[in-house]
């Protein structure tokens, strides 16, 4: 697959040949769904917690005699039916993460990149160098290009000036090539990758991550 390369300021910068095994696949929703679920489960905090019967603080003394009261035979105020008693089978702190094979994760990233390429939402830029590395200049560039909710992926190292200028812009996120992931790619309308970013992704995914 051949794609034109542009410069952030203005003008063209030639073209680039994209690897069809990474950018030319027919996207599969089931693969993308599996990887996104794995990512979101891994990111879930899992800090929800309640006090069980063994956690609440009450005396262990029998609350009233066993027989003759005409009521139920209770032995502890910690029982769930009492006010401030322990919660029965309440949530406990735990990890929601589960394992997903590395091959499936790599395949998911390939399908996410292919989905953007097939939809015409993939743009390759020469680099992130900009004459005036200020937030206003980056905002104007993004507006002039017609980009909304854009994810920018650079090479192994991010252009610090561009990243600093784009840091406070809503809808603009910048990641290094190693930070590229299925969830962040799919939730953006436009995917912008530098030439160095394309080369880094092809080197990363060409060997199956």
Backbone torsions as a table, in degrees:
resi	resn	phi	psi	omega
1	UNK	NA	130.0	-179.0
2	UNK	-107.8	136.7	-177.7
3	UNK	-136.9	141.3	177.5
4	UNK	-71.8	145.4	177.2
5	UNK	-108.9	134.1	-179.3
6	UNK	-117.2	166.9	174.0
7	UNK	-103.6	149.8	-179.0
8	UNK	-64.6	-42.7	-178.1
9	UNK	-67.9	-58.1	178.0
10	UNK	-178.6	160.9	174.4
11	UNK	88.3	169.9	-179.6
12	UNK	-97.1	159.3	178.6
13	UNK	-133.1	37.5	178.5
14	UNK	85.5	-147.0	-178.6
15	UNK	-143.0	170.6	-179.7
16	UNK	-140.3	143.4	177.8
17	UNK	-95.1	115.5	-178.9
18	UNK	-91.7	141.6	179.8
19	UNK	-69.7	119.6	-178.6
20	UNK	-64.6	-24.1	179.4
21	UNK	-72.6	-11.3	-179.8
22	UNK	-117.7	-40.9	-175.3
23	UNK	-109.1	-3.1	-175.3
24	UNK	-118.1	19.6	180.0
25	UNK	-80.5	159.4	172.2
26	UNK	-84.6	111.3	-173.0
27	UNK	-58.3	135.8	177.2
28	UNK	-110.8	119.9	-176.6
29	UNK	-64.6	-31.7	-177.3
30	UNK	-68.1	-39.1	177.8
31	UNK	-66.1	-46.7	-179.9
32	UNK	-60.8	-39.8	-179.6
33	UNK	-64.2	-43.1	-179.7
34	UNK	-61.9	-43.7	-177.2
35	UNK	-70.6	-39.9	178.9
36	UNK	-64.8	-41.5	177.0
37	UNK	-61.3	-41.0	178.1
38	UNK	-63.1	-42.5	179.4
39	UNK	-64.5	-46.2	-176.3
40	UNK	-69.5	-35.9	178.0
41	UNK	-66.5	-38.5	179.6
42	UNK	-67.3	-32.3	-178.4
43	UNK	-83.1	-14.3	-177.8
44	UNK	-67.0	132.8	-172.3
45	UNK	-66.0	-45.8	-179.1
46	UNK	68.0	29.3	-178.2
47	UNK	-95.3	5.9	179.4
48	UNK	-65.9	137.6	-176.3
49	UNK	-158.8	145.5	174.1
50	UNK	-131.8	166.0	178.8
51	UNK	-89.5	124.8	177.1
52	UNK	-86.8	-175.5	-177.2
53	UNK	-61.7	-32.8	-178.9
54	UNK	-84.0	-5.7	-176.2
55	UNK	-101.3	-26.4	-177.7
56	UNK	-73.5	154.8	-175.7
57	UNK	-101.9	108.2	176.2
58	UNK	-149.2	159.7	175.6
59	UNK	-67.6	148.5	178.3
60	UNK	-91.2	3.1	179.2
61	UNK	-65.3	139.2	177.8
62	UNK	-60.1	131.2	-168.4
63	UNK	-74.4	-28.9	172.3
64	UNK	-160.5	170.6	-174.0
65	UNK	-62.9	157.4	-174.7
66	UNK	-69.6	-43.8	-172.8
67	UNK	-117.6	158.6	170.5
68	UNK	90.5	-1.6	-178.4
69	UNK	-90.7	-18.4	-176.7
70	UNK	80.2	2.6	-179.7
71	UNK	-115.2	-173.1	-179.9
72	UNK	-68.0	156.3	-175.3
73	UNK	-91.8	79.3	-178.9
74	UNK	-88.6	150.2	178.4
75	UNK	-123.4	-8.8	-175.7
76	UNK	-153.8	142.8	176.2
77	UNK	-79.2	-5.2	-179.9
78	UNK	-79.5	-7.1	-177.8
79	UNK	-60.3	144.6	-176.7
80	UNK	-58.8	-24.6	-176.2
81	UNK	-77.5	-11.8	-180.0
82	UNK	-91.8	151.8	175.9
83	UNK	-61.4	133.4	-178.2
84	UNK	66.5	16.6	174.7
85	UNK	-78.4	176.8	-179.4
86	UNK	-71.5	149.7	178.2
87	UNK	-82.5	133.8	-178.9
88	UNK	-83.6	119.3	178.5
89	UNK	52.7	42.9	177.8
90	UNK	-75.3	168.8	-179.7
91	UNK	-66.4	146.9	177.6
92	UNK	-127.0	157.0	179.6
93	UNK	-62.2	128.9	-179.8
94	UNK	-161.4	164.5	175.9
95	UNK	-91.6	135.7	178.4
96	UNK	-92.8	-1.5	-175.7
97	UNK	-67.2	148.8	174.1
98	UNK	-139.8	162.6	-175.8
99	UNK	-80.7	144.4	173.6
100	UNK	-139.3	128.2	-177.5
101	UNK	-54.8	143.2	-179.0
102	UNK	-59.7	-33.1	179.8
103	UNK	-65.7	-37.2	179.1
104	UNK	-70.4	-39.4	178.4
105	UNK	-63.0	-43.7	178.2
106	UNK	-65.2	-40.2	178.8
107	UNK	-64.1	-38.7	178.2
108	UNK	-61.6	-40.8	179.0
109	UNK	-66.2	-38.7	176.9
110	UNK	-62.2	-42.7	-178.6
111	UNK	-70.2	-32.6	177.1
112	UNK	-66.9	-44.1	177.5
113	UNK	-64.3	-40.3	178.9
114	UNK	-66.1	-36.1	179.6
115	UNK	-62.6	-41.4	178.5
116	UNK	-68.3	-40.3	179.4
117	UNK	-65.3	-43.0	-179.6
118	UNK	-66.4	-31.4	-179.0
119	UNK	-84.8	-2.2	-178.3
120	UNK	74.3	21.4	-178.1
121	UNK	-106.0	15.2	178.2
122	UNK	-106.9	127.1	179.9
123	UNK	-126.5	132.0	177.9
124	UNK	-107.7	127.8	177.6
125	UNK	-113.6	155.3	-178.4
126	UNK	-62.6	-50.3	176.9
127	UNK	-164.0	-179.6	-178.3
128	UNK	-101.0	13.0	178.6
129	UNK	-67.6	130.7	-179.7
130	UNK	-135.4	139.0	-173.4
131	UNK	-58.1	-47.0	-178.6
132	UNK	-113.1	94.5	-174.6
133	UNK	-79.9	67.7	177.9
134	UNK	-124.4	157.7	-178.6
135	UNK	-58.2	-41.7	-178.9
136	UNK	-63.2	-37.4	-179.8
137	UNK	-68.9	-42.1	178.0
138	UNK	-65.9	-40.0	178.9
139	UNK	-62.1	-40.4	178.8
140	UNK	-66.6	-41.1	179.0
141	UNK	-62.2	-45.8	-180.0
142	UNK	-62.6	-40.8	-179.9
143	UNK	-67.7	-43.9	-179.0
144	UNK	-64.2	-34.4	179.4
145	UNK	-77.4	-13.8	-179.1
146	UNK	78.2	23.8	-179.3
147	UNK	-86.4	134.0	174.5
148	UNK	-132.4	139.5	-178.2
149	UNK	49.5	67.9	-172.2
150	UNK	-107.9	140.8	173.2
151	UNK	-112.5	125.3	-179.4
152	UNK	-107.7	125.1	179.5
153	UNK	-114.9	121.3	179.2
154	UNK	-100.6	-169.9	179.6
155	UNK	-77.0	-148.8	-179.6
156	UNK	-62.6	-33.5	177.8
157	UNK	-118.5	138.6	178.3
158	UNK	-82.7	143.5	172.2
159	UNK	-66.2	109.3	-172.4
160	UNK	-61.2	-39.6	-178.7
161	UNK	-63.2	-45.0	179.5
162	UNK	-66.2	-43.4	-178.8
163	UNK	-61.8	-40.6	-179.7
164	UNK	-67.3	-39.7	-179.3
165	UNK	-69.7	-32.0	-177.0
166	UNK	-91.1	-3.6	-172.1
167	UNK	-59.6	-37.7	-176.2
168	UNK	-97.1	8.6	-179.8
169	UNK	-87.8	126.4	178.0
170	UNK	-73.3	132.6	177.9
171	UNK	87.3	6.1	177.0
172	UNK	-124.9	118.6	179.1
173	UNK	-124.9	143.2	-177.6
174	UNK	-123.8	130.7	179.9
175	UNK	-133.7	150.6	169.8
176	UNK	-76.0	167.8	-177.3
177	UNK	-60.6	-34.5	-180.0
178	UNK	-71.4	-17.8	178.9
179	UNK	-90.0	-4.0	-179.9
180	UNK	-62.5	130.7	-178.6
181	UNK	-146.5	160.5	-172.9
182	UNK	-63.1	-45.8	-174.8
183	UNK	-62.2	-48.2	-178.3
184	UNK	-66.3	-34.3	179.2
185	UNK	-68.4	-45.0	-174.6
186	UNK	-71.9	-29.4	-175.5
187	UNK	-84.3	-2.2	175.7
188	UNK	-101.3	151.6	179.9
189	UNK	-78.9	-33.3	-176.3
190	UNK	-129.7	137.2	177.0
191	UNK	-114.4	119.4	179.1
192	UNK	-112.5	123.6	-179.6
193	UNK	-124.0	136.0	175.0
194	UNK	-76.1	164.2	177.9
195	UNK	-59.5	-41.1	177.9
196	UNK	-65.2	-34.9	178.5
197	UNK	-65.7	-40.1	177.2
198	UNK	-61.8	-46.1	-179.4
199	UNK	-63.0	-40.1	-179.6
200	UNK	-67.7	-40.5	179.5
201	UNK	-66.8	-40.4	179.0
202	UNK	-66.6	-36.0	177.1
203	UNK	-69.7	-36.5	-179.4
204	UNK	-71.5	-45.0	-175.2
205	UNK	-87.3	-19.2	179.6
206	UNK	-66.6	-24.9	178.9
207	UNK	-105.8	17.1	176.8
208	UNK	71.2	34.3	-178.6
209	UNK	61.4	NA	NA
